[in-house]
Amino acid sequence: MTTTPHDQNPTRAIAGEGAEPRFGYTLMAEDGMARRGRIVTAHGAIDTPAFMPVGTAGTVKGLTPEQVAATGAQILLGNTYHLMLRPGAERVDRLGGLHRFMNWPAPILTDSGGFQVMSLAALRKLDDDGVTFRSHLDGSKIRLTPERSIEIQRLLDATITMCFDECTPYPATYDQAASSMRLSMRWAERCRTAFTDRPGYALFGIVQGGVHGDLRAESVERLTEIGFEGYAVGGLAVGEGFELMCSTLDVTTPLMPRDKPRYLMGVGRPQDLVAAVRRGIDMFDCVMPTRSGRTGQAFTRRGPVNIRNARHADDPRPLDDRCGCPACTQYSRAYLHHLHKSSEILGAVLLTQHNLWYYQDLMRGMRAAIPEGRMEAFAAEFEAGLAEGDIPPL
């Protein structure tokens, strides 16, 4: 797997051959709350702010690993729940781990299955020890505990392992959010005990507490006492809306350790990423760019474009004339429109690659702006582009 023109860091282990790099985070620059940093891992470096494409079942849908790397992505996300069902963590381990299995030698972060505790509520039974799921594939019962989640992620050879938690739904009462958060904190301690420390690998704790500032503060304090290599903010982008997400980050990120990476789980839209970076977040993941690419929605500097719209049928112009992806440099809007209207697979491939390229361009722009003290100007220019809207029809 080759490196990309956007990425001067190797995708494989960055220490000398045979060396064992320690996991670490270097804070290189700050602009207000926005941070420019670098994470060092056993599988390579991650420049932050960073966006992680989602490869739930060991693949970013529609793209080869080489195509994903060409967008500038330095880390992918996999999912414990889905991979334990199919093909099975023990099988992946026997085949050399997830990096070898999916031909992605760079870092991989695995979601612990905590999101499925919320999203598959109709198929699970939760107790203080863990969760029993009924498989959505064949109806069989699967038991997932903090210890088993950590074991599965070790078998997958995840570079960054996430604590098993309960993703608190929204809306939830204060008492429900408090009970859910404290259960997650008990599970976090069990995850820390179960995790096997290895050079270059990490375990991240997950801050919960709904939209309640005091519960978020309690969660940060408890996780910091336990001690993790990084800290995530969970339980947002679950229906609370943009303003509540931002206000929750406003009270949460200032409390999080300054010398460790901060990860906002499951977010989101381009405007969400910019807003969260301005509030001190370093890492993101979301299915939005890939899912949208499969359904004909493209993200551009002037906002989202529905390529299935009839206005594009005779348009010879590129999707985004400032984008360097294959969809924009080699094909017209008319051709992309044709592919999606004809349900041709290539349409989904090209738009998925474009969307990931756009997201990585957005992160590159913020990484460049922060050390120069231009983050607020970057955000203003970004918002002005969205307000301008798509180019006029021919």
Secondary structure, 3 states (H helix, E strand, C coil): CCCCCCCCCCCCCCCCCCCCCCCEEEEEEEECCEEEEEEEECCEEEEECEEECECCCCCCCCCCHHHHHHCCCCCEEEEHHHHHHCCCHHHHHHCCCHHHHCCCCCCEEEECCHHHHHHCHHHEEECCCCEEEECCCCCCEEEECHHHHHHHHHHHCCCEEECCCCCCCCCCCHHHHHHHHHHHHHHHHHHHHHCCCCCCCEEEEEECCCCCHHHHHHHHHHHHHHCCCEEEECCCCCCCCHHHHHHHHHHHHHHCCCCCCEEECCECCHHHHHHHHCCCCCEEECCHHHHHHHCCEEEECCEEEECCCHHHCCCCCCCCCCCCCHHHHHCCHHHHHHHHHCCCHHHHHHHHHHHHHHHHHHHHHHHHHHHHCCHHHHHHHHHHHHHHCCCCCC
